[in-house]
Amino acid sequence: MSRATGLLIAAPRSGSGKTTVALGIQRALVRRGLRVRGAKCGPDYIDPAFHMAATGMPSFNFDSFAMDREFLNTLAAQSAAGTDIVIAEGSMGLFDGVRQKLGHTGASADIAAVFGWPVVLVLDVSGHAQSAAAVALGCARFDPRIEIAGVVLNRVASQRHRNLVEDGLERIGLPVLGALMRNNDLILPERHLGLVQAGETDELDRRLEHLADLVETSIDLDKLLALGRPTQIGLATCGTTLTPPGQRIALATDQAFSFVYQHVLAHWRAAGAEIATFSPLANEPPPNDADICWLPGGYPELHAGRIADATSFLQGLRSFARTRPVHGECGGYMVLGEALEDGDGNVHRMAGLLPVSTSYAKRKIHLGYRVAHLLHDGPLGSAGRRLVGHEFHYASIMQGDTSKDTAFAAVTDAEGTDLGTMGHRVGTTTGSFFHVIAHS
């Protein structure tokens, strides 16, 4: 079964410019009148929002560790329907993942192999010339399941530099699809969890148009389009989708609460759930006609003062929690706690629904896949339910009840190492730093 063609834009390592290249290609192809869909390999909230801005269509995450093949088939079928081409973006390096059996590592290469998508390799050639071909050759030979169909050179210093790099690539027979010169105007603003969110990026549409202009003049789009292959979708679908936590879901949505996977929302809606958004930063309480309130992750630490002063939101949240479930992921969990210390050391009172206080001033990175087993019945499932997701934050817990009676879940890392318990539960209010991707 096949539908839209697809390509994966990947790189040997992080920081090579694959997001810039992917966005430029996506917007340039949209300007040609093609129906383009973005996709992101692995856990990431921010890049898919940029894909959506570039293409006008939601961008799903594909994750070979967190999702079974049936669920991947479902997402691929939805992405390919009514689409001419899927331009997927890898994460980290092409083969970077966890230590699991081949095909289940979470690496971008797994996704290229599953769907038969050729890989366009973005090579950051700053600091080397012909040696870049050795890197590309290693990528081409490392995994026989995938095909490196061509390369895009990035951060080229001069025409002479480009000639030297292409000399090396000619020796190994890899076609160069184009080259982007070293240009600080191509850099999108970043903050501690990655790019600044699409909704916060000044003049985003102008930036995307500029990227598309550069791609049009620097990359052979006709040759690139010809490399695309039909997306191979297996017959079995469904798999590890997420059951809606309620019929009508009050979803916090603004610049402080924006980390929601599009595949989660799509499958909640497909199961018949309604999603009612509200803005804590606008001092809006959760809609009173909702069955559950969901506070997603985001950047509450950047808006802690406004949240602390949002009395209608906080009072409405506390009132809601007296009769219905409330769940917080990462940033939402921090807001459900007693207090949040911002980066300047200022402590702000939060909702006080969970016995935890967090600090962004005492920064420590927490990063990786997590497998959680629920300790109690709740909005994400019954006690014992297995969830797969990830953790990515810099906040530290200043104080909190660590007893198992109030914990949200028992967790391990991707290799099964016991990490103890995570998060908290008080009555029907739950929360943790865990971002759920799928049930299993």
C-alpha positions in Angstrom: 0.0 0.0 0.0 1.5 3.4 -1.0 0.4 7.0 -1.2 2.4 10.2 -1.1 6.1 10.1 -1.8 8.4 10.9 1.0 12.0 12.0 1.8 13.8 12.2 5.1 16.1 15.2 5.8 18.7 14.1 8.2 22.3 14.8 9.2 25.3 13.0 10.8 24.9 15.0 14.0 22.8 17.7 15.7 23.4 21.3 14.8 24.0 20.6 11.1 21.1 22.8 9.9 18.6 20.1 9.0 15.7 22.1 10.4 16.6 25.1 8.3 16.9 23.0 5.2 13.7 21.1 5.9 11.7 24.2 6.4 13.0 25.9 3.3 12.3 22.9 1.2 8.8 22.5 2.7 7.8 26.1 2.0 9.5 26.2 -1.4 7.5 23.1 -2.5 4.2 24.6 -1.1 4.9 27.7 -3.3 5.0 25.4 -6.3 1.5 24.3 -5.5 2.3 20.9 -4.0 0.4 19.6 -1.0 3.3 19.1 1.5 3.2 17.5 4.9 6.0 17.7 7.5 6.9 15.0 10.0 9.4 14.7 12.8 11.4 11.7 13.9 11.5 11.2 17.7 10.3 13.3 20.6 10.0 17.0 19.7 7.2 19.5 20.2 8.8 22.6 18.6 10.0 21.6 15.1 6.5 20.2 14.1 5.0 23.6 14.9 7.4 25.1 12.4 6.6 22.5 9.9 2.9 23.4 10.3 3.7 27.0 9.8 5.7 26.2 6.6 3.1 23.8 5.1 -0.2 24.7 6.5 -0.7 21.1 7.6 -0.2 19.4 11.0 3.1 17.6 11.4 3.1 14.3 13.3 6.0 12.7 15.2 7.1 9.2 14.2 9.0 7.3 17.0 10.2 3.7 16.5 10.9 3.3 20.2 7.6 4.6 21.7 5.3 3.5 18.9 4.6 0.0 17.5 4.5 -0.7 13.8 0.7 -0.5 13.7 0.6 2.9 15.2 3.3 4.1 12.9 1.3 2.8 9.9 -1.7 4.7 11.2 0.2 8.0 11.4 1.8 7.5 8.0 -1.5 6.8 6.4 -2.9 10.0 7.9 0.1 12.0 6.9 0.1 10.6 3.3 -3.6 11.0 2.7 -4.4 14.0 0.5 -0.7 14.9 0.3 1.8 15.0 -2.6 5.0 14.6 -0.6 6.0 14.2 3.0 9.2 16.0 3.9 10.2 14.4 7.2 13.0 15.8 9.5 15.3 13.6 11.5 16.4 14.2 15.1 20.0 14.4 16.3 22.3 12.3 14.1 20.7 9.9 11.6 21.5 6.8 13.6 21.3 8.2 17.1 18.9 6.3 19.4 18.7 4.0 22.4 20.2 0.6 22.8 17.4 -1.6 21.6 16.9 -4.1 18.8 17.3 -2.8 15.3 14.1 -1.0 14.1 13.1 0.0 17.7 15.9 2.4 18.7 14.1 5.7 18.2 16.7 6.7 15.5 15.6 8.5 12.4 17.1 5.7 10.3 14.4 3.4 11.6 11.7 5.6 10.2 13.4 5.9 6.8 13.6 2.1 6.7 10.0 1.5 7.8 8.5 3.8 5.2 11.0 3.4 2.4 12.0 7.1 2.4 15.3 8.0 0.8 17.5 10.1 3.0 18.8 13.6 2.0 21.9 14.1 4.1 22.6 17.7 5.3 26.4 18.1 5.7 27.8 20.9 7.7 31.0 21.4 5.9 32.5 24.2 8.0 35.9 23.2 9.0 36.6 20.5 6.4 36.5 19.9 2.6 37.1 16.5 0.9 36.9 14.9 4.4 33.1 15.6 4.4 32.8 12.8 1.8 34.2 10.3 4.3 31.5 11.3 6.8 28.8 10.9 4.0 30.3 7.5 3.0 30.1 6.3 6.5 26.5 7.2 6.7 25.8 5.6 3.4 27.4 2.3 4.4 26.5 2.1 8.1 22.9 0.8 7.7 22.0 -1.3 4.7 18.3 -0.8 5.3 18.4 2.8 4.1 19.6 4.8 1.1 21.4 8.1 1.1 20.0 9.5 -2.1 21.9 12.8 -2.1 23.5 15.5 0.0 22.9 19.2 0.7 26.0 21.1 1.7 25.5 23.7 4.5 27.7 26.5 5.8 29.9 26.6 2.7 32.5 29.3 2.9 33.2 30.1 -0.7 32.9 28.7 -4.3 36.4 27.2 -3.9 35.4 25.5 -0.7 32.3 24.1 -2.4 34.5 22.8 -5.3 36.8 21.0 -2.8 33.8 19.3 -1.0 32.2 18.3 -4.2 35.5 16.8 -5.4 35.4 14.4 -2.4 31.7 13.5 -2.9 32.3 12.9 -6.6 34.8 10.1 -5.7 32.1 8.2 -3.7 29.3 8.8 -6.2 26.9 10.8 -4.0 25.0 13.5 -5.8 25.1 17.1 -4.5 21.6 18.5 -4.6 22.7 22.0 -3.6 24.7 24.1 -1.2 23.8 26.9 1.3 26.5 29.4 2.0 27.5 30.4 5.5 24.8 32.9 6.5 23.8 34.0 10.0 20.4 35.2 8.6 19.4 31.5 8.3 19.7 30.9 12.1 16.4 30.6 13.9 16.4 31.9 17.6 16.9 29.3 20.3 16.3 28.8 24.0 17.0 26.1 26.5 14.7 23.4 25.1 15.5 24.1 21.4 14.2 26.7 19.0 12.0 29.5 20.2 8.4 28.4 19.6 6.9 29.1 16.2 4.2 31.3 17.7 6.9 33.5 19.4 9.2 33.8 16.4 9.1 37.4 15.1 7.9 37.6 11.5 7.9 33.9 11.1 6.2 33.9 7.7 8.8 36.3 6.3 11.6 34.1 7.6 10.0 31.1 6.0 9.7 32.9 2.7 13.3 33.9 2.9 14.4 30.3 3.5 12.3 29.2 0.6 13.9 31.9 -1.6 17.4 30.6 -0.7 16.4 27.0 -1.3 14.9 27.8 -4.7 18.3 29.4 -5.7 20.6 26.9 -3.9 19.0 23.5 -4.2 17.9 21.6 -7.3 14.3 21.0 -6.2 13.4 19.1 -9.4 16.2 16.6 -8.7 15.2 16.4 -5.1 11.5 15.7 -5.9 12.6 13.0 -8.3 14.3 11.2 -5.4 11.1 10.8 -3.4 9.6 7.3 -3.1 6.0 6.2 -2.3 5.4 5.9 1.4 5.2 2.2 2.3 2.4 1.7 4.7 1.5 -1.7 6.1 -2.0 -3.0 6.2 -2.2 -3.2 10.0 -3.1 0.1 11.7 -4.1 1.5 15.1 -1.8 0.1 17.7 -0.6 2.2 20.6 -2.9 5.2 20.2 -3.9 7.2 23.3 -7.4 6.8 24.7 -9.0 10.3 25.4 -8.9 11.1 29.2 -12.4 12.5 28.9 -15.2 13.4 26.6 -14.6 17.2 26.8 -11.0 18.1 27.5 -10.1 21.6 28.8 -6.6 22.1 27.3 -4.4 25.0 28.4 -3.0 26.6 25.3 -0.8 29.7 25.1 2.9 30.5 25.1 3.4 29.0 28.5 1.5 25.8 27.7 2.1 24.6 24.1 3.9 21.2 24.2 1.1 18.9 22.8 1.7 16.2 20.2 -0.5 16.6 17.2 -1.0 12.8 16.9 -2.4 12.8 20.5 -4.9 15.6 19.7 -5.8 13.9 16.4 -6.5 10.6 18.0 -8.5 12.1 20.9 -10.7 13.8 18.3 -11.0 10.7 16.2 -12.2 8.9 19.3 -15.0 11.4 19.7 -13.5 13.7 22.3 -13.9 17.5 22.2 -11.1 19.8 23.0 -11.8 23.2 24.6 -8.8 25.5 24.8 -8.2 28.2 27.4 -5.3 30.5 28.2 -3.9 30.7 31.7 -1.7 33.7 30.7 -4.9 35.5 29.7 -6.2 34.6 33.3 -8.8 32.3 31.9 -10.1 29.4 34.1 -10.7 26.0 32.6 -14.1 25.8 31.0 -16.6 24.6 33.6 -18.4 22.2 31.2 -15.2 20.1 30.7 -14.7 16.6 32.1 -11.0 16.9 32.6 -8.4 19.7 32.6 -5.0 19.0 30.9 -2.0 21.3 31.5 0.7 20.5 29.0 4.3 21.3 29.1 5.8 24.5 27.8 7.7 27.4 29.4 5.8 28.4 32.6 9.2 29.3 34.1 9.4 32.2 31.7 5.9 33.4 32.7 5.8 32.4 36.4 5.0 35.9 37.6 2.0 36.3 35.3 0.8 32.8 36.2 1.1 33.6 39.9 -1.0 36.8 39.4 -3.6 35.0 37.3 -6.1 34.6 40.1 -9.1 33.7 38.0 -7.1 30.9 36.4 -5.7 29.6 39.7 -8.9 29.8 41.6 -10.8 28.2 38.7 -8.3 25.4 38.5 -8.6 24.7 42.2 -12.4 24.7 42.0 -12.2 22.4 38.9 -10.0 20.0 40.8 -12.4 19.5 43.6 -14.8 17.6 41.4 -12.9 16.5 38.2 -9.5 15.2 37.2 -6.6 17.6 36.4 -3.4 16.4 34.9 -0.2 18.3 34.3 2.8 17.3 32.1 6.2 18.8 32.8 5.5 22.6 32.9 1.9 21.9 33.7 3.1 19.7 36.6 5.2 22.6 37.9 2.2 24.9 37.9 0.1 22.3 39.8 2.8 22.4 42.6 3.2 24.7 45.5 5.8 27.0 44.1 8.0 27.7 41.1 11.4 29.4 41.3 12.3 31.3 38.1 15.7 31.7 36.6 16.4 34.8 38.6 15.7 33.1 41.9 12.3 34.6 42.4 9.8 32.2 44.0 6.2 32.3 42.8 3.2 30.6 44.4 1.5 28.2 42.1 -1.8 26.3 42.3 -0.9 24.2 45.4 -2.7 21.1 44.2 0.4 18.8 44.4 3.0 18.6 47.1 6.0 19.7 45.1 8.0 22.8 44.5 10.3 23.2 41.5 13.2 25.5 40.5 14.5 26.7 37.2 17.3 28.6 39.0 18.9 25.3 40.0 19.3 24.0 36.4 20.0 20.4 35.6 19.2 18.6 32.4 16.9 15.6 32.6 16.6 14.0 29.2 15.6 10.6 27.7 12.8 8.1 27.0 10.8 6.9 30.0 8.6 3.9 30.4 6.0 4.5 33.1 3.7 2.1 34.9 0.8 3.9 36.6 0.5 3.4 40.3 -3.1 4.4 40.6 -6.2 4.7 38.5 -6.4 8.0 36.8 -7.0 10.0 33.6 -4.3 8.2 31.7 -5.5 4.7 32.5 -5.9 2.1 35.3 -3.2 1.2 37.8 -0.5 -0.8 36.1 -1.0 0.7 32.7 2.2 1.0 30.7 2.9 4.3 29.0 5.9 5.2 26.8 7.1 8.8 26.7 10.1 11.0 27.4 11.5 13.6 29.9 13.2 16.8 28.8 13.6 19.7 31.2 16.1 21.7 33.2 14.0 22.2 36.4 14.9 20.7 39.7 12.6 19.6 42.5 13.3 21.8 45.6 11.0 19.8 47.9 8.2 17.3 47.6 6.6 14.3 49.1 8.4 11.3 47.7 6.2 8.5 49.2 4.9 5.9 46.9 1.3 6.6 48.1 1.4 10.0 46.4 3.6 9.1 43.4 2.2 9.1 39.9 4.1 6.3 38.3 7.0 3.9 38.6 9.5 4.6 35.7 12.5 3.1 34.0 14.7 4.4 31.2 14.7 3.0 27.7 17.1 0.2 28.7 15.0 -0.9 31.7 17.0 0.8 34.4 14.8 1.4 37.4 14.5 5.2 38.1 12.1 4.9 41.0 8.9 6.9 41.1 7.9 10.0 39.3 5.4 12.7 39.8 2.5 13.1 42.3 -1.1 12.3 42.8 -3.5 13.9 45.2 -7.1 12.8 44.8 -7.9 13.1 41.1 -5.1 15.6 40.5 -2.0 14.1 38.9 1.2 15.3 37.3 4.8 14.5 36.5 7.7 15.6 34.2 6.8 12.6 32.0 5.5 13.5 28.5 3.3 10.7 27.2 3.7 9.6 23.6 1.8 6.3 23.5 0.1 3.6 25.4 1.6 0.1 25.0 
